[in-house]
Amino acid sequence: MVAFNHSIIRAAVWNLAGFSRPGRPVGISGRSQKAANQAEGLALLDAEFVTLVEVSPASYIETLVAKLAEYGVEYSHTLLPQQSGNIHIGFLHKPGIEVTNPRFIPGSEGDYARGRQAFAVDVKVGKLKAIVIGVHLKSGRDRDEQKMRDSQCRVIGEYIAEVHRTPGTKRRAIFLMGDFNMIPGQDVSNFHHLGGDDTMDFVSSWDLQDRFSHILEKGRANLLDGFAVSRNYSTDYIKGSLRLFPMHWTMDMGREKFRRNVSDHLPFVASFRIY
């Protein structure tokens, strides 16, 4: 095992916008300019652990790993193909970070029959032991979509509660991140079921109150992506460290050009102590 000689680890989450309409080619071509742009953006982000949403096709994560190597950035990857649909959740992690036990959370698609299941892994680096859960919840702003997210959030929230009731894992930190498709202050029931009895601290709702992560066609933006840590046993989160990474600025692009040529989401990145 390669030694990880740092005092902190930076964990990021990014939606790659790999969704494609029926009748169109699946996902993002590895030969496309978009793929090259995304690899450059990830190289600039340079986080030690990255949760990727809307990986499509599943093999695209391998394409990104290969392209990142051209920048001198080495990553391993962990991904299990979703049982439904063509968009997946995956993880990138640098040498020295132990990632094991990849699994889906059973039933976490909720009432959305073709929905994505939450994807979890065990992570160990330094003295930090955590369960990282990547999610991509049902999109949509109408009441029916909110109820579908409720059904997904209940299952994930109960899974987290069960982890903290189980000997051997009850003291494990839990990091929950991904495309929540939830807006703080609006989707109250979704946050309630996902956080369950103050189980999770939705740090993105607090640290990023005046920021946005999702860029709409109309030019408006909102905070659909989320980052949460369990209130118990997650003292490793460095308070106030969660930041929206302005990838469009680092790549010298306006917001609309970035939406068109890279992704319609911007990444988050947070820091955790490992000592």
C-alpha positions, -999 to +999 in steps of 0.1 A: +000+000+000+013+034-010+017+058+020-006+088+021+016+115+036-009+143+042-027+156+073-060+160+054-079+145+025-100+166+001-132+149-011-152+162-041-184+155-059-193+163-095-221+156-118-206+149-153-239+155-172-237+121-189-275+119-193-286+114-229-321+115-245-336+083-259-325+077-295-291+095-289-257+079-283-253+068-247-234+092-225-201+109-234-177+097-261-142+092-249-129+108-281-150+140-276-138+174-267-162+172-237-142+143-223-110+161-228-124+192-210-137+171-181-103+155-176-087+189-176-113+201-151-107+171-128-069+177-130-074+213-119-097+201-091-070+176-080-090+162-051-079+130-034-113+113-036-140+122-061-176+110-063-188+112-099-225+113-108-239+106-143-210+085-155-221+072-189-213+047-202-199+029-172-166+025-190-163+063-192-147+064-157-118+044-172-115+069-200-112+097-174-085+078-154-065+074-186-068+110-196-059+122-161-027+101-162-016+124-191-017+153-166+004+132-142-026+126-119-029+090-108-063+076-098-079+043-092-116+039-097-145+020-082-179+016-100-207-009-101-231-005-131-266+005-120-292-022-125-315+003-144-306+030-169-274+041-185-261+066-160-240+055-130-222+066-099-185+060-095-155+070-073-120+082-082-094+078-054-057+084-053-030+059-042-028+054-004-066+056+000-081+022+007-116+018-009-134-015-003-168-032-001-186-015-030-223-021-027-257-007-036-282+003-008-311-022-015-344-005-023-328+030-025-344+036-059-376+040-039-408+042-058-389+052-090-389+019-107-361+028-131-342+050-106-306+049-095-297+031-063-273+048-038-238+034-041-216+030-010-180+021-002-158+018+029-129+043+029-098+042+051-069+066+050-047+075+080-069+073+111-101+081+091-126+054+086-158+063+068-186+050+047-191+072+016-225+071+000-230+085-035-265+094-046-284+106-076-320+112-066-350+117-088-351+150-106-381+173-110-398+201-091-434+189-091-451+172-061-449+137-077-412+139-081-408+152-045-428+122-033-405+098-053-375+115-036-392+110-002-394+073-009-357+072-018-346+093+011-365+072+036-345+041+026-311+059+026-319+075+059-329+042+075-297+026+061-276+053+078-295+049+111-290+011+109-252+016+104-251+036+136-271+009+155-248-020+144-218-031+165-186-028+144-199+001+123-218+023+148-188+046+152-181+049+115-183+084+100-207+087+071-202+111+041-232+115+019-227+133-014-241+135-049-269+151-070-296+154-044-320+172-069-332+189-037-332+227-031-325+238+005-356+255+020-380+240-006-377+202-005-382+200+033-397+165+034-368+152+013-342+166+037-362+153+067-363+117+055-327+117+043-314+132+075-337+115+099-339+128+135-308+150+130-287+121+119-270+140+091-256+175+090-263+190+055-232+212+054-238+222+018-271+239+030-251+260+055-217+265+040-230+273+005-262+292+012-254+319-013-239+296-040-252+275-068-241+242-084-266+235-112-266+258-143-299+260-161-305+267-198-322+300-189-290+312-172-304+309-137-288+285-112-296+267-080-281+244-054-293+209-064-261+190-054-255+181-018-229+172+007-237+159+042-218+143+071-232+123+099-236+143+132-221+115+152-185+103+147-178+127+118-156+151+138-130+147+110-149+172+087-129+205+088-157+230+096-163+256+069-140+238+044-168+229+019-164+251-012-180+253-046-151+248-070-154+274-098-143+251-125-156+274-152-133+302-140-103+279-137-108+268-173-114+304-184-150+298-195-182+317-190-210+299-173-230+292-205-200+280-224-190+257-195-226+243-195-224+235-231-188+222-233-181+206-199-211+201-176-242+218-163-230+212-127-200+226-108-182+205-082-180+207-044-149+200-025-144+196+013-115+187+036-113+160+063-085+155+088-069+120+088-048+123+120 
